[in-house]
Amino acid sequence: MIDSMSRYQLSVLRRGKNGDTLGLRPLLQLAPQPDDRFHTVAANERIDQIAANYLGNAKWWWVICDINDIFYPLELQTGTVLRIPSTSTINMALEH
């Protein structure tokens, strides 16, 4: 766990099953926007597929995870409603 006084407190820390640190990056936090879309997860749907469908890039799966506070995307539950920001909102956030 990252200490609340750490300079990394707003980062996402990833650890492997054996406890090794896999990576660290800033958490993408986006306020709700009028052009946000919503998606209800269907059975056997994957987060990368959803990212490809809505954002045009499967590699942006992590954006959907950050926005919806999903830590383990492989355990995505059927019926979960996801907020999906627009690509323009994402691009503006990533430029800063």
N, C-alpha and C positions, 0 to 999 in steps of 0.2 A: 504494500500500500504506500502511496506517496503521501508524505507528511503535509499537513495543511499550510505549513510555513515554507515549503519547498518552492523553488522557482519553477518546478515542473508540476505544480498542483493542477494546472489546467491542461495537462497532457494526458494522452492515452498510453498506458503502459501495457505491453503485451508480454505474457509469459508462456513458455511451453509447458507441457505436462510435467516435466522434471524440475520446473521452477526457474529455468534459464530465461533471462530477459531476451525477448525477440525483437523489440523495437520500442521507440518512443517518438511520439509526434504530437503537435498541438491538437487539441480537441476542436473540431469545427463546430461552432455554436452559431446558429442562425435563428433570428426571431421569425415568427410566423409572418408570411407575406401573402398579399391578396392572390398572387398567382401560384401559390402552393397547390399541389394536387394530392389526392388521397387514394390509396390503394389498399384493398382488403386481400390479404394473402390467401391464395388458394392452396389446396393439397398439393404437395410435392413441388411447390414453387421455390426457387432459390433467389437469394438477394441479388446475385449478379445478373440473373435474367430480368428481374424487376428494374435494375439500374439500366440495363441495355434498352429495355422497352420505353422507359420514361425519360432517361437522360442521354440515350444514344451512345452510351459507353459503359460496358460491363465493369470496367475498372473503377468506376465511381461507386461501387457497392458500399464502400466505407462511409461515404457521405450520408447515405440513407441510414446506416447504422448509427452514426454520430447524432444525427438529427432526431432519431427515435430512441436513443439511449439503449441500443442493442449491443450487448457485449459479445454474445456468442451467436453469430449469424447462422451457423449450421443448425441451430435449434429454433429456427423461425417457426412460430406456431400458426397453424391454419386459423384464419379468422382475425388475425392481428391487423389493425388498421395502421398503415404507415403514412406519415406525412412526407411528401417528396417535393423539395424545392425546385424551382426552375433552373435551367442551366445558366441563365444570365445571373441569377442570384448567387449561384455557386461560384461562377467565374469572378464576380466582384469580390466575394469573400476571400478567394484564394489569391487574388492580386495584392491584398493588403498584408 
